[in-house]
Amino acid sequence: MLMDKLRDGAQSRVAKIIFWLIILSFALAGVGSYINRPASNDPAVVDDDVISAQILEQSYQNERARMQAQYGDAAAQLLNNPQYLTQLKKSVLERLVNQSILNSKAQKAGIHLGDEQVKEIIRQMPEFQTDNKFDNQKFVTVLSRAGYTPESFANSMRQDLARQYWLDGVLTTEFALPAEVKRLDALYQQTRDVKMITIPVETFSKQVTVTDQEIEAFYKEHSNEFMQSEQVKLNYVLLDSAELAKTIQPTDSDLKAYYQKNADQFTEPARRKVAHILITEKDDKAAQKKADELLAKLKSGADFAQLAKESSADTLSARQGGELDWFEKGVMDPAFEQAAFALNQKNELSAVVKSSFGYHIIKLLDKQDAIVTPYDKALQVVRQKYSDEKSKELFADQQQKLSDIGFENPDSLDAVVESLKLTLQKTDFITAQQLPAAINVPAIREQAFAENLRDENTNSEVIAVSDTAAVMLHVIDYKPASAKPLTEVKDQVVAKLKATKAAEKARAEAVALLEKVKAGQAIDEQLTKLNAKVEEKKGMARFGTDIPASLAQVVFRLAKPADKMVSAGLYSDELGNQSVLVLEKVISAPESADSPLQQGLSQQVIKLKQEETYGALIEQLRQKADIKYAAETKESTD
């Protein structure tokens, strides 16, 4: 139902996921650069587009890592279920198939982002910035942590954006009618009075008994609820930039040399504040002629601000008499900038200047020459910058050595410990959720449980855990996921089995009680017997935050009471308590004028329509596409 969907959207918990998940989403959202393999190894081919086993495996592992990071222990139980993993891999493959189809549509529509467009989008991403400026080292580190090179990330992003642009052209045609939104608004604000008769599950808990045979059967049927997650025993070394920085002891000559070499970092750049008049005409000669005429007027004493208001094509600055904000070099059009910085006297006028925007007349309002901070005043900053830069260089150098030595001596970490004077860290058997805090990041979780590390008894690659720390792992031992023995979890099994049987008894009593309520029969005696609780819930809102969403859904699905007809239903809460809900009154809200709430509803309706359109579109495109699955893939996904 639409209102249920809207309610789910209103109350869904938005997960705050760190940026590596954004990186992973690119892998899931884009098919990437396909690597040709023998046809028998390719899980799927969409028209002429190959989805390789490597791409599927990478996307599948990324999705597993995303789930572990987002849901923690809740995901661990699912990821220990072989049947669920089979379905997960199938869903990832189908997602890649859909993406491939959409990539083809975007390409045929001629949607292509140039290198500079993609670079500029990447530069503007806050995840790659330090102090609001693009940080290339951070960019490379984050990508490396996610298994990307700058080139592969740019290609993936280019593909993802092109696909999204094409989809936007299809989906943005959806709209919500005002009358439709107002009706939804009225339904949204509708309230209901309900009598809630609750039979507590505790009434039956003490009455329930279980046999050994029932315990054994329940354990076997629900063994996936009593799983021990896969475990590894690790050795690892941690390379920490902060520790390396302690070894850097610059001399005064080192600092002075750094200061001189990087003088621009200790210089406040020259700035200019100007006003301008912009002339644009379809005919270039006419524009230049008009600009020349205005310059002549200015030289004859005309008021610059007034002429700017009357004649400038830059309407925003024209309102301020042509005045622009302060700017440094590298901000404005090159021709405009050169002319502006050539002016030295306040109120000095430039000649007519041609830029990519048109013809300008520039007036210097104020200027600020470059200001160099003296060495003695900049010393503290110089020392910090020197240390930061040298520690980055040393960190990069040590990472390379760690990589080389670990690769040349793959059987253990002994060689890297001895050569780089690092401390060998050891763990006992741990799950993915029990990693030591210093290395508890998605990339480590993925590598620690990678088959190649444990099966080949080899060192991992160098794994970045942050911008300033890196790790190399060696898996010492491994225990696969398995059901815990019944002897270990018997108390849990008994508790769950008793709770299930008690809930079933309570449910049966609730069903019988519901029939009596609908028939108009007396129920007082039964209520006493069941120790039932009766509550009058007045003004229950569809989207109220004071009641469970599942309860509101049941209440608002009940039919409006009619003469001689009782509207009632059943509700089970998460503890197993059973309730009979009797709808007593529906309080309708009048349709109101436009409101912020209606604006939000309009957006939700449009989003739901877009999702429906997207689903129908994908289904249609899939029917037209030539999709071929490898035999083994088809068997595993059927």
N, C-alpha and C positions, 0 to 999 in steps of 0.2 A: 504493500500500500504506500501511496505517495507520502502520507503524513508520517508513516513509520520511518521511511527513508529520510525525511527531513529531520525527524527526531534523532535518528542515529547520527546524522551529520552534525546536529547541534551539540550532541553530548560526547562525540568521539574524543578520545584522548590523543592529543597531538604529540607524537614522540619527538623529543629533541635529540637529534642524532648528530654527532660530530662530522666534520666535513668529509672524512674518508668515505662515508656512506654516499655522499653526493658523487664522489669519484666512482664508487662501485655502481651507482645507478646508471652512469654512462655506459658501463659495460653491459648492463641489462637492457638499457634502452637502445643501444646501437649494436649492430652486428659486427661492426669493426672491419678490419682488413682480413679478408678470408685467405687462408693458406690452402692451396690445392693439395688434396690428399687422394689416394686411391678411392674410387667411388664407394667401395665396400665399407670404408671407414667413416664416411660422411653421414652423420645422423639424418640430415635432410638436405634436399636441394629444392629451392624455390625458383621456378623458371630456370634461369641460368645462374642463379646465385647459390653458392655453396655455403652451408652452415657446417663448418668442420667440427670434428670431435674436440679439437683444442678449444674452439670458441665456446662450444657447449659446456665443456668441463670448467672453463674459466668462469663462465656466467653462473654455473651451478654452484661452484665453490664461493663465489662472491655473494650469492643469495644466502647460502648457509651462514657465512660470516656476518652478513647484515642481520639475519634473524638472531644470531647469538648475541650480537652487540645490542640490539634493540630490546629483546625479550628475556635475555639471560637464562635463568633456570627453567622458565616456562618453555623456551625453545629447545633446551637440552633434552627434555622428555620426548618432544616430537622428533628431534633429529636422531634419536636412538631407535626410532621405529622404522624398520626396513620398508614397510608398506608406504609410510608417509614419504620417505626419501624417494621412492620410485615415483610417486605422484608429483613430488616437488620437481624432480628432474624433467618429468613430462611437461609440467607447466612452464618451466624455464625454456624448454625447446619450443613450445608453442608460442611463447612470447617472442622468441627470436624469429620464428617464421613470420609472425605478424609484423615485426619491425622490418624484416626484409621486404615484405610486400609494400609497406609504406615508403621505404627508401626508394623503391622502384617508381612509385607514383610521384614522389617529390622530384626525382631525377627527370622523369618524362615531362613534368610541368616546368622544367627549366630552372628550378630553384637551386641556387648554388651560392655558397658563401665564399668569398675570396679570402686569401691568406691574411690580408690586413684586417678584414672584418673580424675573423676569428681571433687574431692576435689581440685586437682592441677589446673584444669581449672578455678574453682571458685576463688582460691587464686590469680590467675594471672589477674583476671578481674579488670580493673582500678576503676570501680565503687565501689568496696569494699576495696579500698586501701586508706591509709593515709600516706603521705610522701613515696610513692612507696612501702609500705609494707601492707600486708593484715591486716585489722582492723576488728576483729570479732564483736565488738560492732556496728560498722557501717553496717556490713553485716546483723546482726540481726535486726537492726532498719529499714533498707531499705526494707527487706523482710516483716517485720511486717506491714509496711506502705502499702504494696501491698497485704496483706492478706495471706502471706506464712509463713510456718515454714521452718527452714533450711532443714529438711528432705523432705518436699513436693517440695521445690524448686529444690533440688538435683535430686529427682526422675523425675521431669518435665524436667529438663535440660538433664538428661541422655537419656530420651526418645527422646527429640528434636534432640540431637546430633546424636544418633543412626540412626534416620530417615534421617537426613541430610547426614550422611556418605553413607547410602544406595542410596539416590538420586544422590549423587555426582558420584557414580560408574556408574549410568545410563546416567547422563546428560553430564559428562565430555568427552564423546566420540564424541560430536559434534565439528565440525571444519569449518573454512571458507576457501574456495579455494583462492589462490593468485589472479587468474584472476577475480574471483568474486569480491574481495575486490577492485581491481584496477578499475573495471567498476563502482563500487559504488562510489569510490573516484572521478572519472570523473563526475558522476552525481551530487555528492555532490558539486563540484566546478562549475557546470554549472550555468550560469547566463542568465537572460531574460530581454529584453526590452519590456515594457508594457505601453500602453496608458490607463490611468485611468480616466474615466469620472464619476464624483461623483455628485449625486443629493442630496443636503442637505435636511435633514428631516425638517429643520426649514421652508423651502419653503411652507410646508403644515400645519405647526403647528397652524398658525393663522386662517387657513381656516377650521380647524376641530371644530365641535361642538358636544356636547354630551347631551343626554336627561337623565332625572331622571331614566327612565326605563333601559337605557343602563348602567347607573352607578350601579343600583341595581343588574342587571344581571352580570356585570363584577365583582362586589364585591363577589357575591355568588360563581361564578366560580373560583375566585382566592383568596378565603378567607384564604387559607393557607399561602398567602404572607403577610397577615396582622394580624399575630398571636401575642398574648402576651404570652411570655414564662411562664412556671410554676414558681411559686414564693413560698418562705417560709419566715416565721418570726422565727428567731432563738434567743435562749439564749445559751451562751457558756462560758466556763472558759478556760483560757490559762495558762498552766504550762510551765514556761520559765527557762531553766537551768541557763541563765545569771543572772536572778534575784536571784536564789537560791545561786549562787556563791558569791553574795555580803554578804551573811550571814556567810561565812566561814572565820574565823579569827584564823589561826594557831599560836601556841606559838613556841618559839625557840626550845623547846624540841620536839614538834611535827615534826618540819622540820628536826631536827637531826636524829630522829628515822626513818623518811622516807628515808633520805639519806643513812643511814646504811642498812636499809632493801632492798633498791634498788641500791646497790653499782654498780651493773653491768651497770645501766643506765648512770652512771657518770664515766665510765671507757672506754677508747679507747682500744679495744681488741688487744691481741697479734697477730702479723702477721708474715708470713714467705714469703720469696722470694727464690725460688729454681729453679734448672734446673733438668731435669730428662731424662733418656733413657728408653723407653718402648720396651719390647721384647714380641712379640706375635708369637706363632707357633701353628700349628694344634696339634702337640704332646707336651703335657705339660712338659714332662721331657726334651725334646729338647730345649724348651724355657728357662727352668731354667738353663740348662747347658750353653746355650749361654750367659745368663745374668751373670752367675758365671765367665765365661771366660772374659767378658768385665770388670767386677769389678776387676779382677786380673790385667788386662792391666792398668786400672786406678790407681791402687795402685802402679803399677810399673812406673808411671809417664806419661802415655798416656794423650793426651789432651781431656778433657771431651767434649768440644764443637765439636771437630772434630768427635769423636766417635758418638755423638748424631746425627750429620748430616748424617753419614754413616750408622748407625744401628738402630736408633729409629723408631718404628712403628707409633709414634705420629708425622706425617709429618709436621703439622703446627708449633709445637715448635721446631722440628728438624732443621728447617731453621734458627732458632735463637739460635742454639747451645743447644737446649733443654730447653731454658729459659721460665718460666711461669710468669704470673702476680702475684702480691702480693695477698695473700689470708688469710682469717681468719679461725678459727675452724668452722666446720659445713658446709664447702663448698665442700671439696674434698672427695674422697672415704675414709672410715674410716681407713683402713690399711695404705693407702698412707699418710693420715693426721697425724696419730700417729707417723709414722717414720719421717716425715718432722719436726714435733714439738719436736722430741727427739734430733734433731741436735742442737748444741749450738755454734760451732765454724765456722766462715766463711770458705768455701771450704771443710768443713767436708763431708765425704761420708757416706751414709747409707749402711747397708747390702742389699742384694737383697730382695726386698719387693714384695709379691704377693698381687694383688688387683683384683677386678672384671674385670679389663681390661687386665691384664697380669702381667708380671714381670717388676719391676722398679729398677733402681739405681738412688738415689736422692743425689743431691749436694746442700748444703746450700750456697746461694749467699749473703743473708742478712737477718736480723731479727729485729723485733721491739717488745719489751716486752710490756705488758699491762701498760697503763698509767692512773692512777687514778687522776681525778680532785679534788683538795682539797675542803673541804666543803665551805670555805669562798668564793672561786671563783665560786663555783657552786650554791651559795645560791639563786640567782635570778631564775635560771632554776628549782631548787628544789622547790621553792615557787610556781612557775607556775604549775609544774607537780603535786604537792600536791593538789593545788586548783582544777586543772582539774579533778584529780582522785576522790577527795571528792565530787565535784559537780556532777560528773557522778553517784556516789553512792547515793547521796542525791536525784538526779533527778529520778533515778530508784526506790528508796524507795517511793518518792512522787507519782510517776506514779502508783505504786501498791496500795497505799492508795486511790488515786483518783478512781482507778478501783473498789476497794472494796466498798468504800462509795457510789459511783454512782450506783453500782449494788444493794446494800442493800436499797437504797432510790431512786428508779427509777422514781418517779413521777415528780421530779424537781431537780434543781441543788443547792437548798438552803443548803442542808446538806454538800455538798463538799465545798461550799463557806465559811460556818461557820467553818468547821473543819480544812480546809487547809489555811484559810485566803486568799482566792483568790478573785479576782474582777469579779463580774458577768457582762458579756458583753451582750448587746442586739442589735438586728438589727430591722429595719423596714422590710416590705416585699421586698425581693431581689430575683433576678434570679441567676442562677448558675454562670453567668459572673460578678456578682456584689458583690461577697464575699469580706469581709474586707481583706486587703493585708496580714495581719498576719496569716490568715487561708486559703488563696486562693491557695489550692493545690488540685490535683485530688481526693485524698482519702476523703477530706472534702466535695467536691462537690457531690461525690457519696453518702456519708452517709447523707448529709443534705436533699437529695431528696429521700432517701430510704423509701419504703412504710411502713416498720415495725416501724420506728421511729415516723412517723406522725400518723399512724393508732393505735398504741399501747400506745401512749403518754408515751414513755420511754426514758431514757437517752441512748446516744450512748455508744459504747465502747470507751476506750482511743484511740485516733487517733494521730499517729505521723505525725507532719507536717514538721519536720526536725530532724536532729540528736540531737537537743538541745531544742526542743519544742514539746508539746503534747496538745491535745484539747479534751474536752468532750462537746458534743452538746445536746441540747434539742429543738425539733421542737415545737414551740408555736402555729403556725397556718400555713395553706397551701392553696394555690390557684392553681388549675390545669391550664394547658395551655388552652387558649380559643381565639377565633377570637375577635379582638378588634371591638367594635360597629362601624357601618358605620359612625355614627355622629362624631366619634373621628378620623377616618382615611379618611374622604370623600375627603379632599384635595389631599391626596396621591393617592386615587383611581382615581380621575378625571385626575390627572397628568399622571398616567400610562395608563389610557384608551385613553387619547388624544395622547400620544406618540405612542401607538399601532396603532391607526387609521391613524396617520400621516405617520408612517412607512409603513403601508399597501398601502397608496396612492403613496408614493414614490416608493415602489416596483412595483406597477402597471405601473408607468411611466418608470421605468428602464427596465421592460420586453418589453414594446413597443419600447423603444430606442434600445434595443439589437436587436430586429428583423430588425429595419432599418439599423443598422450597418452591420448585416450579409448579408442584401440584397444589400448593397452598396449604399443606398439612402442618400441624403443630410440630415444633422441633425442640421445645424447651427441655424435655426430658433427655433427648439425645445430646444436646449441648452440655448438659451437666455431666452426663456419662463420659463424654469425650474431653471434658475439661477445656472446652472451646472458649475462645476469646472473641467477643463481639465488639467491633469498632464502627463508629459512624464517621466516615471520612468526607467532610464537606469541602466543596470547591476544589476538587482534585484537578490539577492542570495537566494538560497533555505533555508539556515539556518542563514540568516542575523538577527542580533539583533535589527536592526533599523526599522523593520516592524513587524506587528502582525503575529503570527504563522498562524492564520486563513487565512490571506491574501495570505501568501506564499503558503499555501496548494491549494488555488483556482488557483493561477497563474501557479503553476507547474503541475496542473492536465489538463491544457489546451493542446490540441493537437498542435503539431508543425505546423505552417502555411504552406499551400501548395498552388500551383498555383490556382488562382481564388477562393480560399476558405479563408474566414476570420475566425480566431480562436478567439472566444470571450466567455465571461461568466459573471455571476453576482456575486457580493460580497456585503454582508451586514455587517457593523461594529456594535460594541456594542451599539452605540448611535442611531441606526436606519437609518443612512445614507446609501444610496443605490448607488452602483457603477457598471458601465459596464467596464469590463477589456478586452482590445484588445491586444492580443499577437502579437507583431511586429517582434521580432527577438529572436532566440535561439542561445546563444554563448556557444559552447561546449568547455570543457577543455580536453586537451590531457591526455591519461593515463600516469601516472608518475611512477618513481621508488618508492621503499619502502620509507615511510615517517612516522613520528610520527602520522600523521592524519590517515594513513592507519592502523596503529596498533590499534588505537582507534576504527575505523570502524570495524576491524576484531573482536574485543571484543564485540561490539554491535551486530554484525551479529550472533556471537556464542550465545550471550544471548537470542536473539530473537528465534533462533532455539531451544535453551534449553526450552524456554517457550512453544513453540509449541509442543515439545516432551513431556514436562510435562503434558500439556493439554490432549494430545492423550493417554498418559500412564494412567492418572487418569480415563479417560473415559473407557479405556479397563479394568482396575482393578475394577471399579465400576460395570461393566457388569458381572464380574465373582463373585463378592462378594454377599453375602446374606444380603441385607439391608432391615430392617423392620422399618417402622415408626409407632408411636402411631397414632391412628385414629384422635385425636384432633390436633396432630402436623401436620399430613398430610393435614387436612382441612385448617389449618392456613397458610400452606406454599404453597398450590396449587395456 
